[in-house]
Amino acid sequence: MTLLNDFLSHLPFMSTQRADLIISSFLPMLYATIMNTIPLAILSFIGGLLIAVGVAVVRTMPARNSVLRLINGLCKIYISLIRGTPLLVQIFIIFYGLPEVGVVLDPFPTAIIAFSINIGAYASETLRAGILSIPKGQWEASFSIGMSYRQAFLRTIMPQALRVSLPPLTNTFISTVKDTSLASLVLVSELFQVAQKVAASSYEFILVYSEAAFIYWVVCFILSIVQQRLEVRFSRHL
């Protein structure tokens, strides 16, 4: 630590006090990233992906009766509402709205619900595009060997659609990691909220927020490397 402190203190516009602040605030930020930011992003993405699969299936399913047409219409309204309103507004509506109807949750699960609903709308369109990109011949080939619509979708169409949708879905996950900073506004103790507290107590706003930005960048950089490897691996099976 002493060597690191000496190194930082010799940088331009850096003093010993600033170097101490960077070192002392790094571990709390890192802890918040590991314990809250990343779990929040992962759980929200899983929840959003489950919503997206259901919505995408409904949107691409032939509307043979009025019930399916009604559900399809509701899915369109859901997508339009989520894509047409800011994520911050959605978080506030859920965080302050649920208690008004008698549902009281801690900030962390409330944030998961808000992010999952938001991710579900965007990811459903990604999956829908992936499903529609599969040639109709794949459907016909599946039906020709006796598969039902459900079997053809699950065994033939959906695996291919997921591979096609992998790059935009991983981009969505990386964006979710950054969007978790909005959870600080509803009292979730993630990376950005810790940075806010440190900055407010030290008045070193640029320094502390730059350190937080660096941690976000490192996490997203690692995720982008994982994304590239996944794309290469799955592309071999196309």
C-alpha positions as CSV (number, residue, x, y, z in Angstrom):
1,M,0.0,0.0,0.0
2,T,2.8,2.4,0.8
3,L,4.4,1.9,-2.6
4,L,1.0,2.4,-4.3
5,N,0.5,5.5,-2.2
6,D,3.9,6.9,-3.2
7,F,3.2,6.2,-6.8
8,L,-0.2,7.8,-6.9
9,S,1.0,10.9,-4.9
10,H,3.6,11.6,-7.6
11,L,1.0,11.8,-10.4
12,P,0.0,15.2,-11.7
13,F,-2.7,16.9,-9.6
14,M,-2.4,14.2,-7.0
15,S,-1.5,14.8,-3.3
16,T,-0.9,12.4,-0.5
17,Q,-4.4,13.0,0.8
18,R,-5.9,12.2,-2.6
19,A,-3.9,9.1,-2.9
20,D,-5.0,8.0,0.5
21,L,-8.6,8.6,-0.5
22,I,-8.3,6.5,-3.7
23,I,-6.8,3.6,-1.8
24,S,-9.2,3.8,1.2
25,S,-12.3,4.0,-1.0
26,F,-11.4,1.3,-3.5
27,L,-12.2,-1.7,-1.3
28,P,-15.7,-0.4,-0.3
29,M,-16.5,0.3,-3.9
30,L,-15.1,-3.1,-5.0
31,Y,-17.1,-4.8,-2.2
32,A,-20.3,-3.0,-3.3
33,T,-19.6,-4.1,-6.9
34,I,-19.1,-7.8,-6.0
35,M,-21.9,-8.0,-3.4
36,N,-24.6,-5.8,-5.0
37,T,-23.9,-4.4,-8.5
38,I,-23.0,-7.6,-10.2
39,P,-25.7,-9.8,-8.4
40,L,-28.3,-7.1,-9.2
41,A,-27.3,-7.2,-12.9
42,I,-27.3,-11.0,-13.1
43,L,-30.6,-11.5,-11.3
44,S,-32.3,-8.8,-13.2
45,F,-31.0,-10.1,-16.5
46,I,-32.2,-13.6,-15.7
47,G,-35.6,-12.3,-14.7
48,G,-35.8,-10.1,-17.8
49,L,-34.7,-13.0,-20.1
50,L,-37.5,-15.2,-18.7
51,I,-40.0,-12.4,-19.4
52,A,-38.5,-11.8,-22.9
53,V,-38.8,-15.5,-23.9
54,G,-42.5,-15.6,-22.9
55,V,-43.2,-12.3,-24.7
56,A,-41.2,-13.3,-27.8
57,V,-43.0,-16.6,-28.0
58,V,-46.4,-14.9,-27.9
59,R,-45.4,-12.3,-30.4
60,T,-44.2,-14.9,-33.0
61,M,-47.0,-17.5,-32.3
62,P,-49.8,-17.6,-34.9
63,A,-52.8,-15.8,-33.4
64,R,-55.4,-18.5,-34.2
65,N,-58.0,-17.3,-31.7
66,S,-59.2,-14.2,-29.9
67,V,-57.4,-15.1,-26.7
68,L,-54.0,-15.2,-28.4
69,R,-54.7,-12.0,-30.2
70,L,-55.6,-10.3,-26.9
71,I,-52.4,-11.6,-25.2
72,N,-50.4,-10.5,-28.2
73,G,-51.9,-7.0,-28.0
74,L,-51.1,-6.8,-24.3
75,C,-47.5,-7.8,-25.0
76,K,-47.3,-5.0,-27.6
77,I,-48.7,-2.5,-25.1
78,Y,-46.1,-3.7,-22.5
79,I,-43.2,-3.3,-24.9
80,S,-44.5,0.1,-26.0
81,L,-44.8,1.4,-22.4
82,I,-41.4,0.2,-21.3
83,R,-39.6,1.3,-24.4
84,G,-41.4,4.7,-24.3
85,T,-40.6,5.7,-20.7
86,P,-37.3,6.3,-18.9
87,L,-35.9,3.5,-16.8
88,L,-35.5,5.9,-13.9
89,V,-39.3,6.7,-14.0
90,Q,-40.1,3.0,-14.1
91,I,-37.9,2.3,-11.0
92,F,-39.5,5.1,-9.1
93,I,-43.0,3.9,-10.0
94,I,-42.3,0.4,-8.8
95,F,-40.3,1.5,-5.7
96,Y,-42.9,4.0,-4.5
97,G,-45.9,2.4,-6.1
98,L,-45.8,-1.1,-4.7
99,P,-46.1,0.0,-1.0
100,E,-49.2,2.0,-1.9
101,V,-50.9,-1.3,-2.9
102,G,-49.7,-3.1,0.2
103,V,-46.6,-4.7,-1.3
104,V,-43.5,-3.7,0.8
105,L,-40.2,-5.0,-0.4
106,D,-36.6,-4.2,0.4
107,P,-34.8,-1.9,-2.1
108,F,-32.7,-4.7,-3.6
109,P,-35.6,-7.0,-4.8
110,T,-37.6,-3.9,-5.8
111,A,-34.7,-2.9,-8.1
112,I,-34.6,-6.5,-9.5
113,I,-38.3,-6.3,-10.4
114,A,-37.8,-2.9,-12.1
115,F,-34.8,-3.9,-14.1
116,S,-36.2,-7.2,-15.1
117,I,-39.4,-5.6,-16.5
118,N,-37.3,-3.2,-18.4
119,I,-34.9,-5.8,-19.8
120,G,-37.8,-8.1,-20.7
121,A,-39.3,-5.5,-23.1
122,Y,-36.0,-4.9,-25.0
123,A,-34.8,-8.5,-24.9
124,S,-38.1,-9.7,-26.2
125,E,-37.7,-7.7,-29.4
126,T,-34.2,-9.1,-29.8
127,L,-35.5,-12.7,-29.4
128,R,-38.4,-12.0,-31.7
129,A,-36.1,-10.8,-34.4
130,G,-33.9,-13.9,-33.8
131,I,-36.9,-16.2,-34.1
132,L,-38.1,-14.5,-37.3
133,S,-34.6,-14.7,-38.8
134,I,-34.8,-18.5,-38.9
135,P,-35.7,-19.7,-42.4
136,K,-39.2,-21.1,-42.8
137,G,-37.6,-24.2,-44.2
138,Q,-36.5,-25.1,-40.7
139,W,-40.2,-25.1,-39.6
140,E,-41.1,-27.2,-42.7
141,A,-38.3,-29.7,-42.1
142,S,-39.4,-30.1,-38.5
143,F,-43.0,-30.6,-39.4
144,S,-42.0,-33.1,-42.1
145,I,-40.5,-35.5,-39.5
146,G,-43.6,-35.4,-37.4
147,M,-42.8,-32.6,-34.9
148,S,-45.6,-30.6,-33.4
149,Y,-45.4,-26.7,-33.4
150,R,-44.2,-26.8,-29.8
151,Q,-41.5,-29.5,-30.5
152,A,-40.3,-27.7,-33.6
153,F,-40.1,-24.4,-31.7
154,L,-38.2,-25.8,-28.7
155,R,-35.9,-28.3,-30.5
156,T,-35.2,-26.5,-33.8
157,I,-36.1,-22.8,-33.8
158,M,-35.4,-21.6,-30.3
159,P,-31.8,-22.9,-30.1
160,Q,-30.9,-21.3,-33.4
161,A,-32.7,-18.0,-32.4
162,L,-30.7,-17.9,-29.1
163,R,-27.4,-18.2,-31.0
164,V,-28.4,-15.5,-33.4
165,S,-29.5,-13.3,-30.5
166,L,-26.5,-13.9,-28.3
167,P,-24.5,-10.7,-29.3
168,P,-27.3,-8.2,-28.7
169,L,-28.3,-10.0,-25.5
170,T,-24.8,-9.9,-24.1
171,N,-24.7,-6.2,-24.9
172,T,-28.0,-5.8,-23.0
173,F,-26.3,-7.5,-20.0
174,I,-23.3,-5.2,-20.2
175,S,-25.7,-2.2,-20.3
176,T,-27.5,-3.5,-17.3
177,V,-24.3,-3.5,-15.3
178,K,-24.0,0.2,-16.0
179,D,-27.7,0.9,-15.5
180,T,-27.5,-0.5,-11.9
181,S,-26.1,2.8,-10.9
182,L,-29.7,4.1,-11.0
183,A,-30.5,1.7,-8.2
184,S,-28.6,4.1,-5.9
185,L,-31.6,6.4,-6.1
186,V,-33.8,3.9,-4.4
187,L,-31.3,3.1,-1.6
188,V,-29.6,0.1,-3.0
189,S,-26.0,0.1,-1.7
190,E,-24.3,-0.6,-5.0
191,L,-21.1,0.8,-6.4
192,F,-22.4,4.2,-7.3
193,Q,-24.1,4.9,-4.0
194,V,-20.9,4.1,-2.2
195,A,-19.1,6.5,-4.5
196,Q,-21.7,9.2,-3.7
197,K,-21.2,8.7,0.0
198,V,-17.4,8.9,-0.3
199,A,-17.6,12.0,-2.6
200,A,-20.1,13.8,-0.3
201,S,-17.8,13.3,2.7
202,S,-14.5,14.2,1.0
203,Y,-15.8,16.8,-1.5
204,E,-13.5,15.1,-4.1
205,F,-16.3,14.5,-6.6
206,I,-14.3,14.2,-9.8
207,L,-11.7,12.0,-8.2
208,V,-14.1,9.6,-6.6
209,Y,-16.5,9.4,-9.5
210,S,-13.6,8.8,-11.9
211,E,-12.5,5.9,-9.7
212,A,-16.1,4.5,-9.8
213,A,-16.1,4.9,-13.6
214,F,-12.8,3.0,-13.8
215,I,-14.3,0.1,-11.8
216,Y,-17.4,0.1,-14.1
217,W,-15.1,0.1,-17.1
218,V,-13.0,-2.8,-15.8
219,V,-16.1,-4.9,-15.1
220,C,-17.6,-4.2,-18.6
221,F,-14.2,-4.8,-20.2
222,I,-14.1,-8.3,-18.7
223,L,-17.6,-9.0,-19.7
224,S,-16.8,-7.9,-23.3
225,I,-14.0,-10.4,-23.4
226,V,-16.4,-13.1,-22.2
227,Q,-18.9,-12.0,-24.8
228,Q,-16.3,-12.3,-27.6
229,R,-15.4,-15.9,-26.5
230,L,-19.0,-16.9,-26.3
231,E,-19.7,-15.6,-29.8
232,V,-16.8,-17.5,-31.2
233,R,-17.8,-20.7,-29.4
234,F,-21.4,-20.5,-30.5
235,S,-20.6,-19.4,-34.0
236,R,-18.9,-22.8,-34.6
237,H,-22.3,-24.5,-34.1
238,L,-24.2,-22.4,-36.6
